[in-house]
Amino acid sequence: MKIGIVCYPTFGGSGVVATELGIELSKRGHEIHFITYNQPVRLDLLSNNVHYHEVNVPEYPLFHYQPYELALSSKLVDMVKLHKIEILHVHYAIPHAYAAYMAKKMLQEEGVNVPIVTTLHGTDITLVGSHPFYKPAVTFSINKSDAVTAVSQSLKEDTLRLFDIKNEINVVPNFIDLEKYKVHGMPDCQRGMMAKENEKIITHISNLRPVKRVHDVISVFNNIQKEMPARLMFIGEGPEKESIEQQCRELAIADKVVFFGKSNEIDKILCFSDLFLLPSQTESFGLAALEAMASGVPVISSNSGGIPEVNIHGKSGYLSDVGDVADMTKNAIHVLKDEKRLKTFKENARIESLKFDLHTIVPKYEAIYQDTLAKFLVQ
């Protein structure tokens, strides 16, 4: 198949999953065309089966905000015609599904038909999409898609609750390439570079937005380090960074916290880690938790959104109510203070992650493409 993939090209979970999906599909013999405003951060190599087409948005004084949807829909029309793209897979209802539908209608005027598969990732539904200004456009975009998927059962239920959806929504969870993640004890996992032998390493990965509740990360870690030697690794950039750095100074733990910024070497950093903290207000899936589990790192998280579908309470880690720092602290110390127990949780985390291997999940998308194309040709 010739597949066009539209996504955000950033470090966020949706862009990462979309890029990894395209790369794996190309390995399975499909021709992949990424269509977005920058080359996706996880897209290292282009090949005969992987192509990137940049969406340029001209600046005009007339527009206070440049019309990305217009530029994207026009680019999609050109790319579908030029490369004979058979199906479009768009990640996010708005603006991507909305733009794809406009492209589809323009193409139909020229006798070209291309179906749209829309994957819902969360922010397009629970935060942006539910805003009254956008709700009609989101509802329209989902209902006009030829197939719709959501990355968790929780997100599917949220979508059906918030919008008047007529389309069927298939749950296809996020995935990772387990071969990229190395468990503890590998020779190249040089843990001593990050901490002393007696120190536990705690990790958090996010875009440091308020919804991630990164101040809770600091609070939990502060409580942990009072009980045992520990260091905290922060991976990511975002609007809360300055305030959590200030929080660290106020608690006099700045020397125990390392900020890595954005990184493409998450697997190497997780290799050092003993515990992962994810106290988010909401997560449609919890891809960062899954990446940690694949590295054999147990997870202490909130119980919101799709996280409980990934992090299994009492097995791969523990779940707490949002904002319950005391319970998260208790669970973290329970896991960390006994080496035998910690080893069991690490092994369980790795085992649970096997359910989300890309070799299990990607064929589900292939089946949806094939089914959608078959139905589309009958129409």
NUVO-105546 format. One record per residue (C-alpha): residue in three letters; x, y, z. Coordinates in pm, whole numbers, padded with zeros to 5 digits, always signed. Layout:
N
ALAXYZ/...
// end
This chain:
379
MET+00000+00000+00000/LYS+00095+00364-00049/ILE+00013+00533+00280/GLY+00018+00903+00367/ILE+00080+00978+00735/VAL-00005+01316+00884/CYS+00117+01391+01237/TYR+00284+01646+01459/PRO+00661+01606+01406/THR+00751+01671+01769/PHE+00868+01478+02076/GLY+00508+01424+02188/GLY+00364+01075+02210/SER+00139+01104+01904/GLY+00426+01211+01679/VAL+00653+00939+01812/VAL+00393+00665+01761/ALA+00301+00790+01413/THR+00666+00798+01308/GLU+00747+00454+01451/LEU+00434+00320+01280/GLY+00543+00456+00944/ILE+00894+00318+00981/GLU+00767-00029+01069/LEU+00512-00025+00787/SER+00793+00060+00544/LYS+00984-00244+00669/ARG+00676-00451+00594/GLY+00687-00341+00229/HIS+00453-00041+00228/GLU+00541+00296+00074/ILE+00514+00566+00340/HIS+00476+00940+00287/PHE+00504+01165+00594/ILE+00330+01496+00529/THR+00388+01762+00793/TYR+00560+02097+00859/ASN+00891+01949+00982/GLN+01067+01616+00952/PRO+00951+01404+01249/VAL+01211+01388+01526/ARG+01218+01007+01529/LEU+01251+00988+01150/ASP+01627+00946+01117/LEU+01655+00796+00770/LEU+01462+00833+00449/SER+01462+00550+00197/ASN+01289+00421-00112/ASN+00994+00329+00109/VAL+00997+00632+00342/HIS+00943+00985+00215/TYR+00895+01322+00383/HIS+00701+01610+00227/GLU+00716+01949+00400/VAL+00404+02161+00437/ASN+00498+02523+00380/VAL+00271+02791+00524/PRO+00325+03124+00346/GLU+00303+03432+00566/TYR+00054+03699+00462/PRO-00014+04024+00651/LEU-00385+03954+00603/PHE-00372+03658+00844/HIS-00311+03714+01215/TYR-00270+03335+01246/GLN-00131+03153+00943/PRO-00383+02899+00800/TYR-00199+02568+00848/GLU-00510+02360+00773/LEU-00543+02526+00432/ALA-00177+02466+00348/LEU-00197+02106+00472/SER-00510+02018+00275/SER-00358+02164-00043/LYS-00035+01969+00013/LEU-00232+01650+00069/VAL-00411+01697-00262/ASP-00082+01744-00446/MET+00090+01449-00278/VAL-00199+01207-00328/LYS-00207+01286-00699/LEU+00171+01290-00746/HIS+00251+00970-00555/LYS-00077+00780-00605/ILE-00129+00758-00229/GLU-00405+00505-00158/ILE-00497+00590+00201/LEU-00437+00872+00449/HIS-00369+00799+00816/VAL-00402+01118+01019/HIS-00310+01150+01385/TYR-00535+01398+01571/ALA-00888+01492+01476/ILE-00803+01861+01450/PRO-00645+01999+01253/HIS-00535+01686+01067/ALA-00859+01493+01007/TYR-01033+01818+00929/ALA-00770+01909+00668/ALA-00770+01556+00528/TYR-01145+01566+00471/MET-01112+01894+00281/ALA-00840+01732+00068/LYS-01059+01428+00011/LYS-01345+01643-00119/MET-01113+01841-00348/LEU-00971+01516-00486/GLN-01318+01378-00550/GLU-01381+01677-00776/GLU-01099+01539-00992/GLY-01222+01180-00979/VAL-00966+01068-00717/ASN-01087+00881-00410/VAL-00876+00834-00097/PRO-01008+00707+00239/ILE-00910+00858+00575/VAL-00812+00669+00889/THR-00810+00897+01196/THR-00628+00808+01518/LEU-00734+00993+01832/HIS-00452+01050+02080/GLY-00613+01247+02362/THR-00538+01618+02354/ASP-00756+01653+02046/ILE-01043+01509+02250/THR-01008+01581+02621/LEU-00844+01925+02612/VAL-00870+02108+02280/GLY-01152+01917+02119/SER-01404+01952+02399/HIS-01380+02333+02389/PRO-01710+02475+02257/PHE-01526+02661+01981/TYR-01387+02338+01835/LYS-01646+02076+01929/PRO-01848+02094+01603/ALA-01530+02062+01393/VAL-01404+01766+01596/THR-01739+01587+01578/PHE-01756+01649+01204/SER-01398+01531+01144/ILE-01445+01206+01336/ASN-01778+01125+01175/LYS-01647+01197+00826/SER-01343+00970+00869/ASP-01365+00633+00698/ALA-01216+00456+01002/VAL-01140+00581+01353/THR-00905+00442+01617/ALA-00830+00547+01974/VAL-00514+00463+02167/SER-00699+00338+02476/GLN-01039+00219+02590/SER-01050+00517+02824/LEU-01003+00760+02534/LYS-01273+00583+02333/GLU-01517+00621+02623/ASP-01423+00989+02666/THR-01481+01052+02296/LEU-01823+00888+02297/ARG-01916+01081+02613/LEU-01802+01422+02488/PHE-01913+01406+02124/ASP-02206+01285+01918/ILE-02015+01015+01733/LYS-02182+00795+01470/ASN-01865+00616+01360/GLU-01731+00299+01518/ILE-01411+00358+01717/ASN-01154+00078+01725/VAL-00913+00065+02018/VAL-00557+00016+01893/PRO-00312+00084+02176/ASN+00018+00263+02140/PHE+00324+00044+02095/ILE+00701+00042+02114/ASP+00985-00146+01953/LEU+01097-00365+02241/GLU+01424-00443+02066/LYS+01536-00085+02136/TYR+01502-00120+02509/LYS+01767-00292+02714/VAL+01701-00431+03059/HIS+01918-00365+03363/GLY+02247-00546+03377/MET+02347-00498+03014/PRO+02720-00420+02978/ASP+02662-00082+02810/CYS+02430+00039+03086/GLN+02692+00240+03275/ARG+02484+00327+03578/GLY+02782+00465+03768/MET+02789+00768+03539/MET+02458+00888+03685/ALA+02465+00798+04052/LYS+02659+00641+04333/GLU+02620+00269+04386/ASN+02396+00315+04690/GLU+02167+00575+04525/LYS+01832+00487+04367/ILE+01764+00656+04035/ILE+01414+00798+03981/THR+01309+00919+03635/HIS+01038+01135+03481/ILE+00980+01204+03111/SER+00729+01459+02978/ASN+00679+01793+02807/LEU+00662+01958+03151/ARG+00313+02100+03102/PRO+00081+02159+03401/VAL-00125+01851+03309/LYS+00181+01637+03388/ARG+00180+01760+03751/VAL+00558+01782+03755/HIS+00555+01956+04093/ASP+00417+01629+04232/VAL+00719+01453+04080/ILE+00948+01679+04282/SER+00741+01634+04597/VAL+00740+01254+04573/PHE+01112+01247+04502/ASN+01181+01480+04793/ASN+01001+01238+05024/ILE+01190+00940+04878/GLN+01533+01099+04922/LYS+01457+01160+05288/GLU+01428+00784+05332/MET+01716+00665+05114/PRO+01995+00803+04892/ALA+01841+00890+04554/ARG+01873+01103+04241/LEU+01605+01230+04004/MET+01643+01240+03624/PHE+01412+01484+03438/ILE+01381+01438+03061/GLY+01195+01698+02858/GLU+01136+02070+02815/GLY+00827+02276+02879/PRO+00659+02569+03051/GLU+00691+02430+03405/LYS+01069+02388+03397/GLU+01164+02714+03568/SER+00910+02667+03846/ILE+01022+02312+03925/GLU+01386+02423+03924/GLN+01283+02685+04180/GLN+01099+02417+04378/CYS+01417+02208+04386/ARG+01617+02505+04518/GLU+01359+02578+04787/LEU+01370+02215+04901/ALA+01753+02216+04888/ILE+01760+01915+04654/ALA+01884+02086+04336/ASP+02211+01891+04356/LYS+02013+01565+04343/VAL+01810+01651+04031/VAL+01944+01633+03673/PHE+01762+01803+03384/PHE+01843+01643+03047/GLY+01611+01849+02827/LYS+01480+01687+02509/SER+01655+01363+02423/ASN+01653+01092+02159/GLU+01835+00859+02400/ILE+01549+00786+02637/ASP+01620+00413+02632/LYS+01977+00473+02755/ILE+01861+00696+03039/LEU+01590+00450+03141/CYS+01857+00181+03151/PHE+01995+00354+03462/SER+01659+00388+03635/ASP+01505+00210+03932/LEU+01164+00379+03932/PHE+00953+00595+03699/LEU+00712+00865+03820/LEU+00404+00966+03617/PRO+00156+01157+03837/SER-00033+01316+03545/GLN-00370+01482+03576/THR-00470+01280+03271/GLU-00306+01059+03008/SER-00489+00909+02712/PHE-00246+00617+02717/GLY+00081+00673+02903/LEU+00349+00604+02642/ALA+00627+00725+02873/ALA+00520+00468+03132/LEU+00530+00195+02868/GLU+00880+00299+02760/ALA+00991+00274+03122/MET+00832-00069+03167/ALA+01000-00194+02849/SER+01330-00100+03012/GLY+01240-00297+03321/VAL+01150+00010+03528/PRO+00843-00011+03757/VAL+00602+00281+03748/ILE+00441+00490+04020/SER+00155+00677+03852/SER-00184+00835+03883/ASN-00485+00622+03795/SER-00624+00861+03534/GLY-00719+00805+03172/GLY-00557+00512+02998/ILE-00269+00466+03245/PRO-00435+00173+03428/GLU-00451-00011+03094/VAL-00070+00003+03083/ASN+00056+00013+03443/ILE-00094-00279+03633/HIS-00146-00199+04001/GLY+00063-00416+04231/LYS+00243-00583+03941/SER+00431-00341+03714/GLY+00400-00063+03972/TYR+00127+00119+04164/LEU-00162+00354+04089/SER-00278+00642+04310/ASP-00545+00909+04288/VAL-00437+01226+04108/GLY-00253+01454+04350/ASP-00214+01193+04625/VAL+00156+01256+04685/ALA+00150+01071+05017/ASP+00021+00749+04861/MET+00265+00773+04570/THR+00548+00823+04817/LYS+00440+00523+05023/ASN+00420+00302+04713/ALA+00755+00424+04580/ILE+00937+00353+04905/HIS+00765+00013+04930/VAL+00907-00083+04588/LEU+01254+00065+04640/LYS+01349-00032+04993/ASP+01357-00410+04936/GLU+01598-00525+04663/LYS+01420-00855+04609/ARG+01084-00681+04574/LEU+01235-00420+04341/LYS+01376-00694+04119/THR+01034-00861+04099/PHE+00865-00536+04000/LYS+01130-00474+03735/GLU+01074-00818+03586/ASN+00696-00776+03595/ALA+00719-00435+03427/ARG+00915-00583+03139/ILE+00668-00873+03104/GLU+00366-00639+03096/SER+00529-00429+02823/LEU+00539-00731+02591/LYS+00167-00684+02522/PHE+00247-00361+02339/ASP+00526-00475+02110/LEU+00503-00316+01765/HIS+00504-00658+01599/THR+00174-00726+01776/ILE+00011-00385+01726/VAL+00118-00272+01377/PRO-00066-00562+01203/LYS-00386-00427+01361/TYR-00337-00103+01167/GLU-00264-00296+00848/ALA-00590-00485+00891/ILE-00779-00157+00938/TYR-00621-00012+00622/GLN-00713-00320+00420/ASP-01067-00331+00556/THR-01114+00042+00495/LEU-00985+00021+00139/ALA-01207-00278+00068/LYS-01519-00097+00196/PHE-01421+00222+00016/LEU-01387+00045-00318/VAL-01733-00108-00279/GLN-01896+00234-00229/
// end
